[in-house]
């Protein structure tokens, strides 16, 4: 999942971009958990540590693990929340389709 679109909302440079993986000692409190499918959880976080500044991040990670990865980054605005909700639901639905096509993932 290294080919995510990461817009820079007119803020910091991307040169010192941090890893998208959460280290085990970092703890995140999701704004919303959209659901779990195919062994992965889809959630929404607000994060100001990235190169974009304050942003909403749709994240995906193993349901039983403690690592997550951002798959979509939106500005932390009302319109950004609408877009983040749509992106998260698309990711969750995709995982549900994958899970339905492979009963071993259920």
Residue pairs with C-beta under 8 A, 6 or more apart in sequence:
1 20
1 60
1 69
1 71
4 20
4 70
4 71
4 72
4 73
5 72
5 73
6 14
6 17
6 50
6 51
6 52
6 70
6 73
7 52
7 73
7 75
8 14
8 51
8 52
9 52
9 53
9 55
9 75
11 51
11 52
11 53
12 51
12 52
12 53
13 51
14 51
16 51
17 50
17 51
18 49
18 50
18 51
20 69
20 70
21 67
21 68
21 69
22 28
22 61
22 66
22 67
22 68
24 66
24 67
28 45
28 47
28 59
28 68
29 45
30 43
30 44
30 45
30 59
31 43
31 44
31 45
31 46
31 56
32 43
32 44
32 85
32 88
33 41
33 42
33 43
33 44
34 42
34 43
34 44
34 88
34 89
34 91
34 92
35 41
35 42
35 92
36 42
36 63
37 92
37 95
37 96
37 98
37 99
38 95
38 96
38 98
38 99
38 102
38 105
39 62
39 63
39 64
39 99
39 105
40 60
40 61
40 62
40 63
40 95
41 60
41 61
41 62
41 63
42 58
42 59
42 60
42 88
42 91
42 92
42 95
43 58
43 59
43 68
43 88
44 56
44 57
44 58
44 59
44 84
44 85
44 88
45 56
45 57
45 59
45 68
46 54
46 55
46 56
46 57
46 76
47 54
47 55
47 57
48 54
48 55
50 57
50 70
50 73
52 73
52 75
54 75
54 76
55 73
55 74
55 75
55 76
55 80
56 73
56 74
56 75
56 76
56 80
56 81
56 84
57 70
57 72
57 73
57 74
57 84
58 70
58 71
58 72
58 73
58 74
58 84
58 87
58 88
58 91
59 68
59 69
59 70
59 71
60 68
60 69
60 71
60 91
60 95
61 67
61 68
61 69
71 87
71 91
72 83
72 84
72 87
72 88
72 91
74 80
74 81
74 83
74 84
74 87
98 105
99 105
99 106
